[in-house]
Amino acid sequence: MSSPPVLDAGLPVRAFFTTRHGGLSKAPYDSLNPADHVGDDPGDVEANRARLDSLASSRVVYMSQTHGNRVVTVKNPEEVHNADAIVTLEPGLALAVLVADCVPVLVHDSGSDAVGAIHAGRMGVALGIVGTAVTRLREVGGQRSGRLSAVVGPAICGGCYEVPGEMREEVSRVAPEAWAKTTWDTPSLDLRAAVCAQLERVGVDEVRVVGPCTNESEDLFSHRREGVTGRIAGIIRCEMTAR
């Protein structure tokens, strides 16, 4: 089988976002689902993860995501952490974030070549996971930390992510850019806009958005649209090219 299609993150290291295509899982997880917590066949998930290892040219490290604000520094590819962001300075390690509407963020430090993968859902945005992760990335880079670039991947858009009005008010108090309306004029949250603003506020030098709304694109998994479904992955590899 040919390599699965990906959305290039446009960073100077290997970094990309997967689609739902190019894997082995059966419906409703069809087909490139790397998530082992959604009810998919474990053998299919393992085979899909092997394909992502091949795409990354490395063993990919996954998180057990908790919708919180815990950040972990990864040094061993065998480690699995309860966290919503992981960072590393270990050459050859690839980090993954899994989403099906939440916001995946990949970050690269051009000075140290430290990399990070961030899972920013509604709770993570409200709890400041983005700023906490960027701070840790700079700490890992130490004195060599330099210009930071972040890529925000496919996620549900503000026009689709309908929430109760009270929830919109609660999140918008800490992330004003999240305040939005659906295309049918009801309260919603624009988590990608909030994440981009949070990245800029903590001094990330370049912030870009890649990919469509997950709810609107049938090429991507969406929990809001499908309920039981798989996850797309954002993957970034530490290559230690800068000196």
N, C-alpha and C positions, 0 to 999 in steps of 0.2 A: 504494500500500500504506500502511496505517496505521502510525503510529510503533511501533517495537518496544517490548514491555513491559519495564519496568525496576523495580528495587527502590530506592526513594528512600533516600538515606543520612541524611536528616534534618538536614543541616547548613545554615547560613545562606548558603551559596554553592551553585551548581549541582553536585551530587554524587550519583552513582547507581551501581548495579551492574546489568549486563545479565543476561539469561537466555540460553538457547540459541535462543529464538524470535525471529522477525521479520526474518530475513535471507535470503540467496540461496544459501548454500552447500548442496551436496548431501551425502548420507550418505557417510561417517560424521561429517561436520563440520556437519551440519544443525542450525540454519541460519544463525544470526548469529555466525559465527566471524570475529573480527578478527585472528587470529594468522597471520603469514606464514611461520612456521617449522615447521608441523606437516604439510605435504604437501597442503594445500588448494589449489584452483585460484586462481592469483594474481588473476584478474579478479573472482572472487567475493569474495575478501578485500578487494580495493580497493573494491568496491561496498558491502560491509558496513562498512568504515571510513568511507565517505562518510555512511552513515546515522548512525554515531556522532558524526561531526562535526556533523551536523544536530541531534542530540539535545543535544550540548554547546554548540551555537551558537558553535562555535570549531573551529579546526584542533586535533586531538588529537595529543599527543606520546607516542610509545611508546618503551619501553626494549627493548634486547636483553638479556634477563634471564639471569643467570649462576649463580644459587644461591650468591651470595657476600654481601659486606657493603659494596659500593661504592655511594656516594651521589653524585649529580651535581646541580648547580644548573643549571637550564635557562633560557636566555634567548631562544632562537631555535626556532621551531616546526619548522624543517627538520632540527634536530639529532636524531641517534639515538645513544644512548650504551649501552655495555656497563655495566649497573648493575642493582641490585635496589631502588633507591629514587631518585626524582627529586623535586626541590622547585623552586618558582619564586615570584617576586614580580612577574612580568611580567603586567600586566593583559590579560585575554582569552586567556591560554594555558590549555589544558586538558591534564591529565596522566593517563596511563592505566597500570594494572597489569593483567596478563593471568594468569589462573589456571585450573586444572582440578583442584583439590584443595588446592593451597597456599593460604596466607592472604593475601587482599588487604586492605590498610589504607589508608584515606584520612584525612588530617589537615589541620585548619584552625587557623590562628592568628588569633584574633579581634582582636588588637591591630594586627598589621601586614597581615592578610589574606593572608599567605603560605600556600601549600598544598603538600601532598606526597602522593605515591602510593608505597606500599611493597609489595614482593613478599617475603613471609616464608614460605619453605619450610622443610623440616627443617634444611637447612644454614644458611639465613639466621637462623633462630631460634637455633641453636647459636653462630653467629658474631656475634650481637648487632646485626643489621641495624636492628632497631626503634630501639634507643637511639641508634645512629649517625645515623639519619635524623632523629629528633626533635631531636638536638643541632644538626644542620645547618639544620633549619627555623628554630630559634630564632636561629641566627647570621644567616640571611637576613633575618629580621624585625628584627634589630638592636635599637635602643633602643625601638622600638615593639612589640616582641614582647610578647604578653599571654597570655590564657587559651587553652589548647589543647584542641581537641575531636578525638577520633579515632573512626572507625567501622570495625569489623572485619567484613568481608563474608563471603559464603558460602565454606565450606571443608570439607574432610573432617573428621568428628568423631572423638573419641577412641574411640567405640564401634565404629568401622569401620576406623581406620587401623592395621592390624596390622603390627608390625615385629618383627624378632628381639629377644630379650631384651637382648642386648649393646648394640644400638642404643638401646633405651629407656633403659638405664642411662647411656650416653654422653651423650645429649641432656639427660636429667634432671639430670645433674650441674651443668649450667650454666643449665638452665631447669626447676626442680623441678615447676612446675605442668603440665609436659608429660606427666608419668608417668600412665599410664592403662591400662585393660584393655578389650579388645573386649567386645561383648555375648556372645561365646562364651568369655570368660574366658582370653584369651591376651594377651601383651604388646602394648601399643599406645602411640601418642602422641596427646595432645590439643593440637594446635598452636594452636588458637584460645585455649584457656585460657592457654597460655604467652605468647602475644602480648599478651593483655589484661593479664597480670601485668607484663610488661616495659614496656608503656605506662604503667602506674600507677607503676612504680618510677622511671621517668625524669620523673615529675611531670606527666604529661598529666592535665588537670583532669577531663575527661569522656570515658569510654570506653563505647561501645555496640557490641552485636553485632547484625548484620542478616542475615537469610536462613538457609536450612536447610543441612543437610549436603549437600555436592555428591554424595557417593556414594549418598545415599538419595533424592535428588530427580532425576527424569528431566527436569525443566525446566532442569537445569544440566548442563554438561559435567563429566565425571569421568574422569580418566586411570586411576584405580584400577578403576573399573567397566567402562570401555570400551576401554582401551588406546589405539588410534588415535582421536583425537577433537579437537574444537575447544577454544576457551578462552572463558570469560566475562571481561568487563572491569569494573574499577572505575575510574570517571572522576571527576575533580574539577577545577573551573575556577577560576582566580584572577580574582576580580571586583573587588578593591580597593574594597570598600564602606566599610570602617572607616577612620576618620581620627583 
